[in-house]
Amino acid sequence: MIPVSYGAPPCNKKGRANIMSIAKVTEISASSPTGFEDAISKGVQRASKTIHGMRSAWVNEQSVVIDNERVTEWRVNLKVTFVIDD
C-alpha cells in the first residue's frame, strides 16, 4: 500500500501553494485630456473601486478625438483581468 499525505498542497518554484484560481475578463473604456498613458491609469484606478483582485489589463483599442485639427481627448478600451473571490 502507498502512503497518502493529506498535508499542505504542493508548492511551485516560488514557494506558493498550487491552488487553482478562476479569473474573469471585463472591458472598460477611459479617456484623458492629456494622453493614452493617463487614460490607462485613470481607467485602472476607477475600475479598482469596484473590481478587486485585478491582475492585468490589455489595451484593446486606442482612439483620439480631434477638434479644430487638434487632439483634444485620448481614449482607450481596456480588457481587465481579475481573480474571482472564493
PDB file of N, CA, C and O in Angstrom:
ATOM      1  N   MET A   1       0.842  -1.162   0.000  1.00  0.00           N
ATOM      2  CA  MET A   1       0.000   0.000   0.000  1.00  0.00           C
ATOM      3  C   MET A   1       0.901   1.244   0.000  1.00  0.00           C
ATOM      4  O   MET A   1       1.925   1.278   0.682  1.00  0.00           O
ATOM      5  N   ILE A   2       0.500   2.278  -0.784  1.00  0.00           N
ATOM      6  CA  ILE A   2       1.260   3.519  -0.885  1.00  0.00           C
ATOM      7  C   ILE A   2       0.722   4.491   0.155  1.00  0.00           C
ATOM      8  O   ILE A   2      -0.487   4.703   0.237  1.00  0.00           O
ATOM      9  N   PRO A   3       1.624   5.093   0.963  1.00  0.00           N
ATOM     10  CA  PRO A   3       1.131   6.051   1.949  1.00  0.00           C
ATOM     11  C   PRO A   3       0.600   7.307   1.272  1.00  0.00           C
ATOM     12  O   PRO A   3       1.145   7.751   0.261  1.00  0.00           O
ATOM     13  N   VAL A   4      -0.454   7.873   1.826  1.00  0.00           N
ATOM     14  CA  VAL A   4      -1.073   9.079   1.282  1.00  0.00           C
ATOM     15  C   VAL A   4      -0.876  10.209   2.288  1.00  0.00           C
ATOM     16  O   VAL A   4      -1.101  10.037   3.486  1.00  0.00           O
ATOM     17  N   SER A   5      -0.451  11.376   1.780  1.00  0.00           N
ATOM     18  CA  SER A   5      -0.254  12.532   2.642  1.00  0.00           C
ATOM     19  C   SER A   5      -1.411  13.505   2.448  1.00  0.00           C
ATOM     20  O   SER A   5      -1.765  13.845   1.319  1.00  0.00           O
ATOM     21  N   TYR A   6      -1.991  13.945   3.547  1.00  0.00           N
ATOM     22  CA  TYR A   6      -3.073  14.916   3.489  1.00  0.00           C
ATOM     23  C   TYR A   6      -2.623  16.269   4.027  1.00  0.00           C
ATOM     24  O   TYR A   6      -3.445  17.046   4.511  1.00  0.00           O
ATOM     25  N   GLY A   7      -1.328  16.555   3.946  1.00  0.00           N
ATOM     26  CA  GLY A   7      -0.779  17.813   4.447  1.00  0.00           C
ATOM     27  C   GLY A   7      -1.090  18.966   3.508  1.00  0.00           C
ATOM     28  O   GLY A   7      -2.086  18.948   2.784  1.00  0.00           O
ATOM     29  N   ALA A   8      -0.222  19.969   3.533  1.00  0.00           N
ATOM     30  CA  ALA A   8      -0.383  21.168   2.706  1.00  0.00           C
ATOM     31  C   ALA A   8      -0.262  20.810   1.232  1.00  0.00           C
ATOM     32  O   ALA A   8       0.413  19.841   0.885  1.00  0.00           O
ATOM     33  N   PRO A   9      -0.913  21.585   0.356  1.00  0.00           N
ATOM     34  CA  PRO A   9      -0.819  21.311  -1.076  1.00  0.00           C
ATOM     35  C   PRO A   9       0.607  21.517  -1.568  1.00  0.00           C
ATOM     36  O   PRO A   9       1.359  22.282  -0.965  1.00  0.00           O
ATOM     37  N   PRO A  10       0.998  20.839  -2.670  1.00  0.00           N
ATOM     38  CA  PRO A  10       2.342  21.014  -3.199  1.00  0.00           C
ATOM     39  C   PRO A  10       2.586  22.464  -3.599  1.00  0.00           C
ATOM     40  O   PRO A  10       1.652  23.186  -3.949  1.00  0.00           O
ATOM     41  N   CYS A  11       3.848  22.885  -3.544  1.00  0.00           N
ATOM     42  CA  CYS A  11       4.195  24.270  -3.851  1.00  0.00           C
ATOM     43  C   CYS A  11       4.908  24.370  -5.189  1.00  0.00           C
ATOM     44  O   CYS A  11       5.537  23.416  -5.646  1.00  0.00           O
ATOM     45  N   ASN A  12       4.803  25.527  -5.804  1.00  0.00           N
ATOM     46  CA  ASN A  12       5.518  25.769  -7.051  1.00  0.00           C
ATOM     47  C   ASN A  12       6.934  26.248  -6.733  1.00  0.00           C
ATOM     48  O   ASN A  12       7.343  26.248  -5.572  1.00  0.00           O
ATOM     49  N   LYS A  13       7.683  26.657  -7.763  1.00  0.00           N
ATOM     50  CA  LYS A  13       9.082  27.061  -7.584  1.00  0.00           C
ATOM     51  C   LYS A  13       9.225  28.303  -6.712  1.00  0.00           C
ATOM     52  O   LYS A  13      10.282  28.515  -6.119  1.00  0.00           O
ATOM     53  N   LYS A  14       8.187  29.123  -6.622  1.00  0.00           N
ATOM     54  CA  LYS A  14       8.255  30.340  -5.804  1.00  0.00           C
ATOM     55  C   LYS A  14       7.784  30.086  -4.377  1.00  0.00           C
ATOM     56  O   LYS A  14       7.691  31.027  -3.588  1.00  0.00           O
ATOM     57  N   GLY A  15       7.489  28.857  -4.034  1.00  0.00           N
ATOM     58  CA  GLY A  15       7.058  28.533  -2.688  1.00  0.00           C
ATOM     59  C   GLY A  15       5.588  28.776  -2.417  1.00  0.00           C
ATOM     60  O   GLY A  15       5.150  28.712  -1.268  1.00  0.00           O
ATOM     61  N   ARG A  16       4.824  29.054  -3.454  1.00  0.00           N
ATOM     62  CA  ARG A  16       3.388  29.291  -3.285  1.00  0.00           C
ATOM     63  C   ARG A  16       2.629  27.996  -3.522  1.00  0.00           C
ATOM     64  O   ARG A  16       3.032  27.164  -4.335  1.00  0.00           O
ATOM     65  N   ALA A  17       1.530  27.839  -2.803  1.00  0.00           N
ATOM     66  CA  ALA A  17       0.706  26.646  -2.975  1.00  0.00           C
ATOM     67  C   ALA A  17       0.097  26.624  -4.368  1.00  0.00           C
ATOM     68  O   ALA A  17      -0.309  27.661  -4.892  1.00  0.00           O
ATOM     69  N   ASN A  18       0.036  25.448  -4.960  1.00  0.00           N
ATOM     70  CA  ASN A  18      -0.563  25.279  -6.286  1.00  0.00           C
ATOM     71  C   ASN A  18      -2.076  25.160  -6.156  1.00  0.00           C
ATOM     72  O   ASN A  18      -2.628  24.061  -6.221  1.00  0.00           O
ATOM     73  N   ILE A  19      -2.736  26.285  -5.972  1.00  0.00           N
ATOM     74  CA  ILE A  19      -4.187  26.320  -5.849  1.00  0.00           C
ATOM     75  C   ILE A  19      -4.731  27.021  -7.081  1.00  0.00           C
ATOM     76  O   ILE A  19      -4.271  28.108  -7.431  1.00  0.00           O
ATOM     77  N   MET A  20      -5.705  26.410  -7.740  1.00  0.00           N
ATOM     78  CA  MET A  20      -6.241  26.970  -8.971  1.00  0.00           C
ATOM     79  C   MET A  20      -7.121  28.180  -8.675  1.00  0.00           C
ATOM     80  O   MET A  20      -7.958  28.159  -7.772  1.00  0.00           O
ATOM     81  N   SER A  21      -6.909  29.238  -9.465  1.00  0.00           N
ATOM     82  CA  SER A  21      -7.731  30.435  -9.360  1.00  0.00           C
ATOM     83  C   SER A  21      -8.593  30.550 -10.608  1.00  0.00           C
ATOM     84  O   SER A  21      -8.226  30.068 -11.680  1.00  0.00           O
ATOM     85  N   ILE A  22      -9.723  31.184 -10.456  1.00  0.00           N
ATOM     86  CA  ILE A  22     -10.600  31.448 -11.583  1.00  0.00           C
ATOM     87  C   ILE A  22     -10.563  32.951 -11.835  1.00  0.00           C
ATOM     88  O   ILE A  22     -10.739  33.747 -10.913  1.00  0.00           O
ATOM     89  N   ALA A  23     -10.335  33.330 -13.083  1.00  0.00           N
ATOM     90  CA  ALA A  23     -10.256  34.747 -13.436  1.00  0.00           C
ATOM     91  C   ALA A  23     -11.368  35.098 -14.419  1.00  0.00           C
ATOM     92  O   ALA A  23     -11.902  34.244 -15.126  1.00  0.00           O
ATOM     93  N   LYS A  24     -11.690  36.377 -14.434  1.00  0.00           N
ATOM     94  CA  LYS A  24     -12.705  36.893 -15.342  1.00  0.00           C
ATOM     95  C   LYS A  24     -12.119  38.095 -16.066  1.00  0.00           C
ATOM     96  O   LYS A  24     -11.251  38.783 -15.531  1.00  0.00           O
ATOM     97  N   VAL A  25     -12.590  38.346 -17.277  1.00  0.00           N
ATOM     98  CA  VAL A  25     -12.142  39.497 -18.066  1.00  0.00           C
ATOM     99  C   VAL A  25     -13.348  40.389 -18.322  1.00  0.00           C
ATOM    100  O   VAL A  25     -14.411  39.912 -18.720  1.00  0.00           O
ATOM    101  N   THR A  26     -13.178  41.679 -18.094  1.00  0.00           N
ATOM    102  CA  THR A  26     -14.234  42.645 -18.375  1.00  0.00           C
ATOM    103  C   THR A  26     -13.635  43.799 -19.169  1.00  0.00           C
ATOM    104  O   THR A  26     -12.444  44.088 -19.055  1.00  0.00           O
ATOM    105  N   GLU A  27     -14.458  44.449 -19.965  1.00  0.00           N
ATOM    106  CA  GLU A  27     -13.985  45.581 -20.775  1.00  0.00           C
ATOM    107  C   GLU A  27     -14.403  46.891 -20.139  1.00  0.00           C
ATOM    108  O   GLU A  27     -15.526  47.037 -19.656  1.00  0.00           O
ATOM    109  N   ILE A  28     -13.477  47.846 -20.149  1.00  0.00           N
ATOM    110  CA  ILE A  28     -13.788  49.185 -19.675  1.00  0.00           C
ATOM    111  C   ILE A  28     -13.250  50.197 -20.683  1.00  0.00           C
ATOM    112  O   ILE A  28     -12.329  49.896 -21.443  1.00  0.00           O
ATOM    113  N   SER A  29     -13.822  51.379 -20.685  1.00  0.00           N
ATOM    114  CA  SER A  29     -13.364  52.478 -21.528  1.00  0.00           C
ATOM    115  C   SER A  29     -12.975  53.634 -20.622  1.00  0.00           C
ATOM    116  O   SER A  29     -13.608  53.874 -19.594  1.00  0.00           O
ATOM    117  N   ALA A  30     -11.923  54.348 -21.015  1.00  0.00           N
ATOM    118  CA  ALA A  30     -11.473  55.505 -20.246  1.00  0.00           C
ATOM    119  C   ALA A  30     -10.929  56.556 -21.198  1.00  0.00           C
ATOM    120  O   ALA A  30     -10.533  56.249 -22.323  1.00  0.00           O
ATOM    121  N   SER A  31     -10.914  57.801 -20.733  1.00  0.00           N
ATOM    122  CA  SER A  31     -10.397  58.885 -21.579  1.00  0.00           C
ATOM    123  C   SER A  31      -9.594  59.864 -20.734  1.00  0.00           C
ATOM    124  O   SER A  31      -9.692  59.884 -19.507  1.00  0.00           O
ATOM    125  N   SER A  32      -8.795  60.678 -21.426  1.00  0.00           N
ATOM    126  CA  SER A  32      -7.965  61.672 -20.763  1.00  0.00           C
ATOM    127  C   SER A  32      -7.739  62.856 -21.694  1.00  0.00           C
ATOM    128  O   SER A  32      -7.676  62.679 -22.911  1.00  0.00           O
ATOM    129  N   PRO A  33      -7.619  64.049 -21.146  1.00  0.00           N
ATOM    130  CA  PRO A  33      -7.287  65.203 -21.984  1.00  0.00           C
ATOM    131  C   PRO A  33      -5.780  65.349 -22.217  1.00  0.00           C
ATOM    132  O   PRO A  33      -5.349  66.260 -22.923  1.00  0.00           O
ATOM    133  N   THR A  34      -4.962  64.438 -21.615  1.00  0.00           N
ATOM    134  CA  THR A  34      -3.508  64.593 -21.725  1.00  0.00           C
ATOM    135  C   THR A  34      -2.779  63.478 -22.469  1.00  0.00           C
ATOM    136  O   THR A  34      -1.680  63.718 -22.968  1.00  0.00           O
ATOM    137  N   GLY A  35      -3.337  62.270 -22.567  1.00  0.00           N
ATOM    138  CA  GLY A  35      -2.644  61.216 -23.304  1.00  0.00           C
ATOM    139  C   GLY A  35      -3.150  59.816 -23.005  1.00  0.00           C
ATOM    140  O   GLY A  35      -3.969  59.607 -22.110  1.00  0.00           O
ATOM    141  N   PHE A  36      -2.633  58.845 -23.788  1.00  0.00           N
ATOM    142  CA  PHE A  36      -3.053  57.449 -23.635  1.00  0.00           C
ATOM    143  C   PHE A  36      -2.650  56.887 -22.276  1.00  0.00           C
ATOM    144  O   PHE A  36      -3.445  56.210 -21.624  1.00  0.00           O
ATOM    145  N   GLU A  37      -1.420  57.164 -21.844  1.00  0.00           N
ATOM    146  CA  GLU A  37      -0.949  56.628 -20.572  1.00  0.00           C
ATOM    147  C   GLU A  37      -1.833  57.096 -19.415  1.00  0.00           C
ATOM    148  O   GLU A  37      -2.151  56.314 -18.519  1.00  0.00           O
ATOM    149  N   ASP A  38      -2.222  58.350 -19.436  1.00  0.00           N
ATOM    150  CA  ASP A  38      -3.102  58.883 -18.398  1.00  0.00           C
ATOM    151  C   ASP A  38      -4.484  58.239 -18.474  1.00  0.00           C
ATOM    152  O   ASP A  38      -5.093  57.960 -17.441  1.00  0.00           O
ATOM    153  N   ALA A  39      -4.979  58.003 -19.678  1.00  0.00           N
ATOM    154  CA  ALA A  39      -6.283  57.343 -19.842  1.00  0.00           C
ATOM    155  C   ALA A  39      -6.236  55.929 -19.261  1.00  0.00           C
ATOM    156  O   ALA A  39      -7.176  55.495 -18.597  1.00  0.00           O
ATOM    157  N   ILE A  40      -5.138  55.217 -19.515  1.00  0.00           N
ATOM    158  CA  ILE A  40      -4.986  53.853 -18.969  1.00  0.00           C
ATOM    159  C   ILE A  40      -4.972  53.906 -17.449  1.00  0.00           C
ATOM    160  O   ILE A  40      -5.690  53.151 -16.793  1.00  0.00           O
ATOM    161  N   SER A  41      -4.158  54.792 -16.887  1.00  0.00           N
ATOM    162  CA  SER A  41      -4.066  54.913 -15.425  1.00  0.00           C
ATOM    163  C   SER A  41      -5.412  55.269 -14.806  1.00  0.00           C
ATOM    164  O   SER A  41      -5.811  54.681 -13.801  1.00  0.00           O
ATOM    165  N   LYS A  42      -6.107  56.222 -15.398  1.00  0.00           N
ATOM    166  CA  LYS A  42      -7.418  56.615 -14.873  1.00  0.00           C
ATOM    167  C   LYS A  42      -8.417  55.465 -14.958  1.00  0.00           C
ATOM    168  O   LYS A  42      -9.212  55.262 -14.040  1.00  0.00           O
ATOM    169  N   GLY A  43      -8.379  54.715 -16.056  1.00  0.00           N
ATOM    170  CA  GLY A  43      -9.293  53.584 -16.202  1.00  0.00           C
ATOM    171  C   GLY A  43      -9.055  52.509 -15.165  1.00  0.00           C
ATOM    172  O   GLY A  43     -10.004  52.002 -14.566  1.00  0.00           O
ATOM    173  N   VAL A  44      -7.793  52.151 -14.945  1.00  0.00           N
ATOM    174  CA  VAL A  44      -7.459  51.125 -13.948  1.00  0.00           C
ATOM    175  C   VAL A  44      -7.798  51.630 -12.549  1.00  0.00           C
ATOM    176  O   VAL A  44      -8.347  50.889 -11.733  1.00  0.00           O
ATOM    177  N   GLN A  45      -7.471  52.889 -12.273  1.00  0.00           N
ATOM    178  CA  GLN A  45      -7.765  53.466 -10.960  1.00  0.00           C
ATOM    179  C   GLN A  45      -9.265  53.467 -10.675  1.00  0.00           C
ATOM    180  O   GLN A  45      -9.689  53.112  -9.575  1.00  0.00           O
ATOM    181  N   ARG A  46     -10.054  53.858 -11.645  1.00  0.00           N
ATOM    182  CA  ARG A  46     -11.512  53.886 -11.449  1.00  0.00           C
ATOM    183  C   ARG A  46     -12.078  52.478 -11.308  1.00  0.00           C
ATOM    184  O   ARG A  46     -12.946  52.237 -10.469  1.00  0.00           O
ATOM    185  N   ALA A  47     -11.590  51.548 -12.125  1.00  0.00           N
ATOM    186  CA  ALA A  47     -12.081  50.165 -12.053  1.00  0.00           C
ATOM    187  C   ALA A  47     -11.763  49.541 -10.691  1.00  0.00           C
ATOM    188  O   ALA A  47     -12.527  48.711 -10.197  1.00  0.00           O
ATOM    189  N   SER A  48     -10.641  49.935 -10.086  1.00  0.00           N
ATOM    190  CA  SER A  48     -10.240  49.342  -8.805  1.00  0.00           C
ATOM    191  C   SER A  48     -11.211  49.679  -7.673  1.00  0.00           C
ATOM    192  O   SER A  48     -11.162  49.051  -6.616  1.00  0.00           O
ATOM    193  N   LYS A  49     -12.089  50.658  -7.880  1.00  0.00           N
ATOM    194  CA  LYS A  49     -13.079  50.991  -6.850  1.00  0.00           C
ATOM    195  C   LYS A  49     -14.154  49.922  -6.719  1.00  0.00           C
ATOM    196  O   LYS A  49     -14.747  49.764  -5.652  1.00  0.00           O
ATOM    197  N   THR A  50     -14.409  49.186  -7.802  1.00  0.00           N
ATOM    198  CA  THR A  50     -15.457  48.155  -7.756  1.00  0.00           C
ATOM    199  C   THR A  50     -14.957  46.764  -8.142  1.00  0.00           C
ATOM    200  O   THR A  50     -15.617  45.768  -7.844  1.00  0.00           O
ATOM    201  N   ILE A  51     -13.807  46.684  -8.797  1.00  0.00           N
ATOM    202  CA  ILE A  51     -13.244  45.386  -9.187  1.00  0.00           C
ATOM    203  C   ILE A  51     -12.038  45.114  -8.307  1.00  0.00           C
ATOM    204  O   ILE A  51     -11.087  45.896  -8.288  1.00  0.00           O
ATOM    205  N   HIS A  52     -12.075  44.001  -7.574  1.00  0.00           N
ATOM    206  CA  HIS A  52     -10.981  43.649  -6.679  1.00  0.00           C
ATOM    207  C   HIS A  52     -10.211  42.461  -7.247  1.00  0.00           C
ATOM    208  O   HIS A  52     -10.785  41.626  -7.946  1.00  0.00           O
ATOM    209  N   GLY A  53      -8.940  42.384  -6.957  1.00  0.00           N
ATOM    210  CA  GLY A  53      -8.117  41.270  -7.428  1.00  0.00           C
ATOM    211  C   GLY A  53      -7.678  41.413  -8.869  1.00  0.00           C
ATOM    212  O   GLY A  53      -7.441  40.413  -9.546  1.00  0.00           O
ATOM    213  N   MET A  54      -7.565  42.659  -9.356  1.00  0.00           N
ATOM    214  CA  MET A  54      -7.110  42.857 -10.743  1.00  0.00           C
ATOM    215  C   MET A  54      -5.684  42.357 -10.886  1.00  0.00           C
ATOM    216  O   MET A  54      -4.844  42.578 -10.013  1.00  0.00           O
ATOM    217  N   ARG A  55      -5.419  41.682 -11.993  1.00  0.00           N
ATOM    218  CA  ARG A  55      -4.093  41.118 -12.244  1.00  0.00           C
ATOM    219  C   ARG A  55      -3.416  41.722 -13.466  1.00  0.00           C
ATOM    220  O   ARG A  55      -2.190  41.826 -13.502  1.00  0.00           O
ATOM    221  N   SER A  56      -4.199  42.125 -14.473  1.00  0.00           N
ATOM    222  CA  SER A  56      -3.602  42.688 -15.683  1.00  0.00           C
ATOM    223  C   SER A  56      -4.656  43.448 -16.470  1.00  0.00           C
ATOM    224  O   SER A  56      -5.859  43.308 -16.245  1.00  0.00           O
ATOM    225  N   ALA A  57      -4.165  44.258 -17.398  1.00  0.00           N
ATOM    226  CA  ALA A  57      -5.052  44.977 -18.306  1.00  0.00           C
ATOM    227  C   ALA A  57      -4.405  44.981 -19.679  1.00  0.00           C
ATOM    228  O   ALA A  57      -3.198  45.187 -19.805  1.00  0.00           O
ATOM    229  N   TRP A  58      -5.197  44.756 -20.692  1.00  0.00           N
ATOM    230  CA  TRP A  58      -4.728  44.735 -22.067  1.00  0.00           C
ATOM    231  C   TRP A  58      -5.404  45.879 -22.811  1.00  0.00           C
ATOM    232  O   TRP A  58      -6.629  46.006 -22.797  1.00  0.00           O
ATOM    233  N   VAL A  59      -4.587  46.716 -23.467  1.00  0.00           N
ATOM    234  CA  VAL A  59      -5.145  47.817 -24.246  1.00  0.00           C
ATOM    235  C   VAL A  59      -5.671  47.229 -25.549  1.00  0.00           C
ATOM    236  O   VAL A  59      -4.903  46.845 -26.431  1.00  0.00           O
ATOM    237  N   ASN A  60      -6.976  47.168 -25.650  1.00  0.00           N
ATOM    238  CA  ASN A  60      -7.631  46.549 -26.792  1.00  0.00           C
ATOM    239  C   ASN A  60      -7.739  47.520 -27.971  1.00  0.00           C
ATOM    240  O   ASN A  60      -7.644  47.115 -29.130  1.00  0.00           O
ATOM    241  N   GLU A  61      -7.938  48.801 -27.664  1.00  0.00           N
ATOM    242  CA  GLU A  61      -8.138  49.790 -28.725  1.00  0.00           C
ATOM    243  C   GLU A  61      -7.761  51.169 -28.212  1.00  0.00           C
ATOM    244  O   GLU A  61      -7.948  51.477 -27.035  1.00  0.00           O
ATOM    245  N   GLN A  62      -7.228  51.996 -29.104  1.00  0.00           N
ATOM    246  CA  GLN A  62      -6.914  53.382 -28.789  1.00  0.00           C
ATOM    247  C   GLN A  62      -7.542  54.267 -29.854  1.00  0.00           C
ATOM    248  O   GLN A  62      -7.600  53.895 -31.026  1.00  0.00           O
ATOM    249  N   SER A  63      -8.013  55.441 -29.443  1.00  0.00           N
ATOM    250  CA  SER A  63      -8.553  56.400 -30.404  1.00  0.00           C
ATOM    251  C   SER A  63      -8.397  57.804 -29.833  1.00  0.00           C
ATOM    252  O   SER A  63      -8.142  57.979 -28.641  1.00  0.00           O
ATOM    253  N   VAL A  64      -8.553  58.786 -30.688  1.00  0.00           N
ATOM    254  CA  VAL A  64      -8.464  60.184 -30.251  1.00  0.00           C
ATOM    255  C   VAL A  64      -9.655  60.959 -30.784  1.00  0.00           C
ATOM    256  O   VAL A  64     -10.270  60.578 -31.780  1.00  0.00           O
ATOM    257  N   VAL A  65      -9.971  62.059 -30.100  1.00  0.00           N
ATOM    258  CA  VAL A  65     -10.992  62.996 -30.554  1.00  0.00           C
ATOM    259  C   VAL A  65     -10.241  64.213 -31.081  1.00  0.00           C
ATOM    260  O   VAL A  65      -9.347  64.737 -30.417  1.00  0.00           O
ATOM    261  N   ILE A  66     -10.607  64.654 -32.269  1.00  0.00           N
ATOM    262  CA  ILE A  66      -9.959  65.801 -32.897  1.00  0.00           C
ATOM    263  C   ILE A  66     -10.964  66.933 -33.010  1.00  0.00           C
ATOM    264  O   ILE A  66     -12.085  66.741 -33.479  1.00  0.00           O
ATOM    265  N   ASP A  67     -10.544  68.127 -32.569  1.00  0.00           N
ATOM    266  CA  ASP A  67     -11.385  69.314 -32.637  1.00  0.00           C
ATOM    267  C   ASP A  67     -10.515  70.462 -33.153  1.00  0.00           C
ATOM    268  O   ASP A  67      -9.471  70.765 -32.576  1.00  0.00           O
ATOM    269  N   ASN A  68     -10.949  71.090 -34.231  1.00  0.00           N
ATOM    270  CA  ASN A  68     -10.167  72.176 -34.850  1.00  0.00           C
ATOM    271  C   ASN A  68      -8.732  71.740 -35.162  1.00  0.00           C
ATOM    272  O   ASN A  68      -7.773  72.465 -34.899  1.00  0.00           O
ATOM    273  N   GLU A  69      -8.615  70.549 -35.725  1.00  0.00           N
ATOM    274  CA  GLU A  69      -7.326  69.992 -36.157  1.00  0.00           C
ATOM    275  C   GLU A  69      -6.348  69.747 -35.004  1.00  0.00           C
ATOM    276  O   GLU A  69      -5.138  69.664 -35.215  1.00  0.00           O
ATOM    277  N   ARG A  70      -6.877  69.632 -33.795  1.00  0.00           N
ATOM    278  CA  ARG A  70      -6.056  69.328 -32.624  1.00  0.00           C
ATOM    279  C   ARG A  70      -6.648  68.140 -31.885  1.00  0.00           C
ATOM    280  O   ARG A  70      -7.867  67.987 -31.809  1.00  0.00           O
ATOM    281  N   VAL A  71      -5.768  67.296 -31.339  1.00  0.00           N
ATOM    282  CA  VAL A  71      -6.231  66.195 -30.494  1.00  0.00           C
ATOM    283  C   VAL A  71      -6.663  66.789 -29.163  1.00  0.00           C
ATOM    284  O   VAL A  71      -5.881  67.457 -28.485  1.00  0.00           O
ATOM    285  N   THR A  72      -7.902  66.542 -28.800  1.00  0.00           N
ATOM    286  CA  THR A  72      -8.439  67.092 -27.556  1.00  0.00           C
ATOM    287  C   THR A  72      -8.724  66.025 -26.498  1.00  0.00           C
ATOM    288  O   THR A  72      -8.904  66.339 -25.322  1.00  0.00           O
ATOM    289  N   GLU A  73      -8.764  64.766 -26.926  1.00  0.00           N
ATOM    290  CA  GLU A  73      -9.054  63.692 -25.975  1.00  0.00           C
ATOM    291  C   GLU A  73      -8.464  62.384 -26.481  1.00  0.00           C
ATOM    292  O   GLU A  73      -8.573  62.056 -27.662  1.00  0.00           O
ATOM    293  N   TRP A  74      -7.831  61.633 -25.564  1.00  0.00           N
ATOM    294  CA  TRP A  74      -7.281  60.314 -25.865  1.00  0.00           C
ATOM    295  C   TRP A  74      -8.167  59.286 -25.186  1.00  0.00           C
ATOM    296  O   TRP A  74      -8.493  59.425 -24.007  1.00  0.00           O
ATOM    297  N   ARG A  75      -8.563  58.242 -25.931  1.00  0.00           N
ATOM    298  CA  ARG A  75      -9.458  57.214 -25.395  1.00  0.00           C
ATOM    299  C   ARG A  75      -8.838  55.831 -25.536  1.00  0.00           C
ATOM    300  O   ARG A  75      -8.142  55.541 -26.509  1.00  0.00           O
ATOM    301  N   VAL A  76      -9.104  54.980 -24.538  1.00  0.00           N
ATOM    302  CA  VAL A  76      -8.642  53.592 -24.579  1.00  0.00           C
ATOM    303  C   VAL A  76      -9.782  52.669 -24.185  1.00  0.00           C
ATOM    304  O   VAL A  76     -10.624  53.017 -23.358  1.00  0.00           O
ATOM    305  N   ASN A  77      -9.797  51.507 -24.778  1.00  0.00           N
ATOM    306  CA  ASN A  77     -10.657  50.403 -24.355  1.00  0.00           C
ATOM    307  C   ASN A  77      -9.724  49.355 -23.779  1.00  0.00           C
ATOM    308  O   ASN A  77      -8.794  48.904 -24.448  1.00  0.00           O
ATOM    309  N   LEU A  78      -9.976  48.969 -22.534  1.00  0.00           N
ATOM    310  CA  LEU A  78      -9.125  48.016 -21.832  1.00  0.00           C
ATOM    311  C   LEU A  78      -9.880  46.736 -21.530  1.00  0.00           C
ATOM    312  O   LEU A  78     -11.080  46.758 -21.258  1.00  0.00           O
ATOM    313  N   LYS A  79      -9.167  45.619 -21.580  1.00  0.00           N
ATOM    314  CA  LYS A  79      -9.687  44.351 -21.085  1.00  0.00           C
ATOM    315  C   LYS A  79      -8.946  44.078 -19.788  1.00  0.00           C
ATOM    316  O   LYS A  79      -7.734  43.862 -19.783  1.00  0.00           O
ATOM    317  N   VAL A  80      -9.693  44.091 -18.684  1.00  0.00           N
ATOM    318  CA  VAL A  80      -9.114  43.935 -17.352  1.00  0.00           C
ATOM    319  C   VAL A  80      -9.372  42.515 -16.856  1.00  0.00           C
ATOM    320  O   VAL A  80     -10.502  42.030 -16.892  1.00  0.00           O
ATOM    321  N   THR A  81      -8.314  41.860 -16.395  1.00  0.00           N
ATOM    322  CA  THR A  81      -8.414  40.505 -15.844  1.00  0.00           C
ATOM    323  C   THR A  81      -8.347  40.580 -14.328  1.00  0.00           C
ATOM    324  O   THR A  81      -7.463  41.230 -13.770  1.00  0.00           O
ATOM    325  N   PHE A  82      -9.290  39.908 -13.660  1.00  0.00           N
ATOM    326  CA  PHE A  82      -9.272  39.883 -12.208  1.00  0.00           C
ATOM    327  C   PHE A  82      -9.659  38.494 -11.711  1.00  0.00           C
ATOM    328  O   PHE A  82     -10.361  37.743 -12.388  1.00  0.00           O
ATOM    329  N   VAL A  83      -9.181  38.176 -10.515  1.00  0.00           N
ATOM    330  CA  VAL A  83      -9.441  36.873  -9.902  1.00  0.00           C
ATOM    331  C   VAL A  83     -10.764  36.953  -9.163  1.00  0.00           C
ATOM    332  O   VAL A  83     -11.019  37.907  -8.428  1.00  0.00           O
ATOM    333  N   ILE A  84     -11.599  35.950  -9.362  1.00  0.00           N
ATOM    334  CA  ILE A  84     -12.908  35.889  -8.697  1.00  0.00           C
ATOM    335  C   ILE A  84     -12.704  35.431  -7.257  1.00  0.00           C
ATOM    336  O   ILE A  84     -11.989  34.461  -7.003  1.00  0.00           O
ATOM    337  N   ASP A  85     -13.340  36.138  -6.307  1.00  0.00           N
ATOM    338  CA  ASP A  85     -13.231  35.796  -4.894  1.00  0.00           C
ATOM    339  C   ASP A  85     -13.833  34.431  -4.643  1.00  0.00           C
ATOM    340  O   ASP A  85     -14.782  34.019  -5.309  1.00  0.00           O
ATOM    341  N   ASP A  86     -13.255  33.726  -3.655  1.00  0.00           N
ATOM    342  CA  ASP A  86     -13.805  32.419  -3.232  1.00  0.00           C
ATOM    343  C   ASP A  86     -15.061  32.606  -2.434  1.00  0.00           C
ATOM    344  O   ASP A  86     -15.665  31.628  -1.994  1.00  0.00           O
TER     345      ASP A  86
END
